[in-house]
């Protein structure tokens, strides 16, 4: 998958957000969690969110490194 990042502002920002596109699908993260524009979005199985999250340092979203 080809991921295009439009904005990456980490958890220490006043308005943290990650905005990326995979094809025509928008993948977004903010303090409330991840969202994706795919038809059957389910965070547990969404490959788009996983593709974007793998490219980010865990400190951006405040998650622990696996």
Buried (B, 14 or more C-beta within 10 A) or exposed (E): EEBEEEEBBBEEEEEBBBBBBBEEBBBBBBEEEBBBBBEEBEEEEBEBBBBBBEEBEEEBBEEEEE
